[in-house]
Amino acid sequence: MSQSDSSTENSLSPPWLLRRQDQQLLATVIVFATCVTGAWWWLTGSSHPDLTSWECLPHHDHQFLVNVNTANWPELMELPEIGETLARRIVARRQAEGPFHTPEDLTAVHGIGPKKLDHMRPCLDPQSWEADPVSPVESGRRTEP
């Protein structure tokens, strides 16, 4: 009867994956890794007051400027309130009728009115509006080869 009782006890006991010695070794490794991680965290500046958090850094405004006479439609989409359709219209108008000479020339594009132009104006490159160089043929001068 003792053999049947012992076999019943073995079948009822939970099947452990690791032996007792292996469990102790694994626990030791986990405690050691936790200590090393804590030491690394402390040494790299977790408790050092001289480090600055992101919230304390000064804010810098970076502004991009778009030259509407050279930009392609994906670049024009970066302008405020300009989507893909309107950007493609600007490129099509520029290709059909030539470069824009003033910001107000953009109002000739269907979908751009005075309000939208006012939103876009801070992002427009002032060099976009410089007078185009006059070609030698238009000015009546000939250039030497």
Summary of the structure (lengths in Angstrom):
residues: 145
radius of gyration: 36.5
end to end distance: 117.9
largest distance: 123.2
contacts: 260
relative contact order: 0.09
helix: 57%
strand: 1%
